[in-house]
């Protein structure tokens, strides 16, 4: 079984091994603190969960036909 990119988040509510790949929604950020606020559908405890910029960027990978850890760092940005 391959490594899972989401485990780089070290989120205490993920159950091992978890899915190979999954997505979350970043709902905000704080430049002064270098943090992102995210809602993660993978667990019921992660509404408005805070990730450091470094930790979130370490876990971002595109699907890459299932070779996730070799996928590009990709995200969709939507503005209002």
C-alpha positions in Angstrom: 0.0 0.0 0.0 1.4 3.4 -1.0 2.0 6.4 1.2 -0.9 8.7 1.7 -0.5 12.4 1.1 -3.2 13.4 3.6 -1.1 11.8 6.4 1.4 14.7 6.0 -1.3 16.8 7.7 -0.8 14.8 11.0 -4.5 15.4 11.8 -5.3 13.5 15.0 -8.8 12.5 13.8 -7.7 10.7 10.7 -7.9 6.9 11.1 -5.0 5.0 9.6 -4.7 4.1 6.8 -7.4 6.4 5.5 -8.0 7.0 1.8 -5.2 7.3 -0.7 -6.4 10.7 -1.8 -8.9 13.2 -0.6 -9.8 16.9 -0.7 -10.6 19.6 1.7 -12.0 23.2 1.4 -9.9 26.1 2.6 -12.3 28.7 4.0 -9.9 31.3 5.2 -6.3 32.3 6.0 -4.4 34.5 8.3 -1.2 36.0 6.8 0.1 37.3 10.1 0.0 33.8 11.7 0.7 31.8 8.4 -2.3 29.6 8.9 -5.1 28.3 6.8 -8.6 27.5 8.1 -10.2 24.5 6.4 -13.3 22.3 6.4 -12.4 18.7 5.8 -15.2 16.2 4.8 -13.0 13.3 5.9 -13.9 13.6 9.6 -16.8 15.2 11.6 -14.3 17.1 13.8 -12.7 19.3 11.3 -14.9 22.3 10.7 -12.7 25.4 10.8 -9.6 23.3 11.6 -6.4 25.2 11.5 -3.3 24.1 9.5 0.0 25.9 9.3 0.9 27.0 5.8 4.0 24.7 5.8 1.9 21.6 6.9 -0.9 22.2 4.3 1.5 22.8 1.5 3.4 19.6 2.4 0.2 17.6 1.9 -1.0 19.1 -1.4 -0.7 16.8 -4.4 -2.7 16.3 -7.6 -4.1 12.8 -8.3 -1.6 12.0 -11.0 -3.4 8.8 -12.0 -3.0 7.3 -8.5 0.7 8.1 -8.1 -0.3 10.9 -5.7 3.1 11.7 -4.1 4.5 12.4 -7.6 1.6 14.7 -8.4 2.0 18.4 -8.8 0.9 20.8 -6.1 -2.4 22.0 -7.4 -5.4 23.8 -6.0 -8.6 25.5 -7.3 -9.0 29.1 -6.1 -12.5 30.6 -6.1 -13.0 34.3 -5.2 -16.2 36.1 -4.4 
